[in-house]
Amino acid sequence: MASGLVPFPALVPVNTVAIVQGRLLEIRADAGYRSVPDAEQVIRAIQRESVKVSLPARTVIVVDWRRCPVMSDDASARWIDQMRGNNARVERSAALASQKSSIAVLQFLRMVRESAHPDRRLFFEPEPLIEWLAEVLTLEELTRLREFLAQGT
């Protein structure tokens, strides 16, 4: 390496949780959840963000799982517990996944099913997800949803 040049750091995938607009809870799972502590870290962030939505309003969740690798069995089980425990605070929850990993897709489908919430769904394309969540979002939340999904491509 030439003197004075600094190597560019590799981009490390991370998980993020934020409410940027209204009651739209955005979760990006690029790093995935290889262990229960990985899941717990994001669950705590969800709890911190969820209190920004005052009752009786409920959150509308969007999860970007397009880059999420297969989870450990323990992490997946912890997520299902969290999802069930959070059901009363959720109006709708939509996850966007890639069909590149059939094992991950099966895992995501099982998690959505076992969450026992009738308004949690898994999508493979952004537009049907956007159309479904648009039914319950404000114009500002819908605009932010589109921005969030576009950032994940």
N, C-alpha and C positions, 0 to 999 in steps of 0.2 A: 504494500500500500504506500502511495506517495506521502511524503511528509505533509502534515497539515490537513489531510483528508480524514474525516470522521465517518465511520461506516453508518449507513442508514439503518436504524433499528427495525427489526422485523415487526410487522403488524401482528399483535397477539389478539386472538379473538376474545371478546369479553361479553358478559351478560349485562344487560342494562334494564332498569325499571324506572319509569317516570310518568308523572301526570304533567303534561305540558299545557293541555287545554281542557277546561271543563272537568268532566268526569271520565275521560278516556285514559285508561291505564295502559301504558305501552310497555311491553316486555319483549326484549330481544335476547334470544338464547344462542348466540353465536359460539360461546365456549362450551355450552352444554352443561350437564350435571353428571359428572363421573362418580360422585360420592354424595352421601347424605349431607356432609358439611357444605358442599357446593350448592345443593338445593336449599339448605337452611339460610345461606347468605342471601339468596335471592328472595326467599320467603320473607325474611326480615325487612328487606327493601320494599316488598309489596305491602307489608303491614304499615310501614312508615308512610308510604304514598297514599294508601287507601284512606287514612284518616283525614286527608285533604278534602274528601267528598263527604259533606255533611249529610247526616241522616235527615229525612227519609230517602234521599237520593241514593241510588246504587251505581256502582261503577260499571262501565262498559269496557271490557278487556280485549285488547288485540295482542296476540303473541306471534312473533316471527320465529318460527322453528325451521326456516329454510336451510340454515347452516348447522342446526343442532345435531350433534352426533347421538348415537344410541346411548341411552342413560343406563346406569347400573340398575339392577333390580331394586336395590334398597332406595336409591334416589327416586326412581319412578314411583315406588310405593309411598314415599314421603310426599311427593307431589300430589298423588291422589288424595291422601289425607288432608293436605292443605286445601285442595280444590273443594272437597266436600265441606270442610269447615268454613269456607269462605262463601258458600252458595247463597246464603241469605243477603249478602252484600253485593251480589252480582246480578245485573239485569241481563246482560248478554256477554258471551265470551267467544271470540273467534280466533282460531289459530291457523296460521298459514304454514304449510309444510311443503317440502320438495318430495317428489316421488322417486328420487334417485336411490334412496335406501329403503327397500321394502320392509326391512326389520324395524327401522325407525318409524315408518308409517304405521305399522301394526302396533307398535308401542304407543304412539300418539293416539291412535283410534281407541285403544283399550283405556287409556287415561281419560279421554273425553267421556267414553261410555260409563266408566266406573265412578266418575265424578258425581253422577246422579243429578245432574242439572239439565233440564230439558232444553235450555237455551245456550248450550256450549256446543260448538261445531268446529269441525276441521275442514279446511279448504286447501286446494292445490293451486289456485289461481287468485290473484288479488281482486279482480273485478267482482266475482260473486260474493266474496267476503265483504267488500266495500258496500255493495248493494244491500246485503243483509243487515249490516250494522247501521247503514244510513237510515233505516226505518226508525231508529231510536236516538240518533245523534242530532245535535244542533248543527247548523251550517259551519260554525267555527270548529267544532269537533270533527266534522267530516273532512274539512280542509286539512286539519292536522293529521287525521288518519291517512289520507293520501300521501302527505309528506313523509310520515313515518315509514310507510311501506316502500316508497320510492328510495328512501335512504338505505334500505336493506338489499337493494339489487346490486 
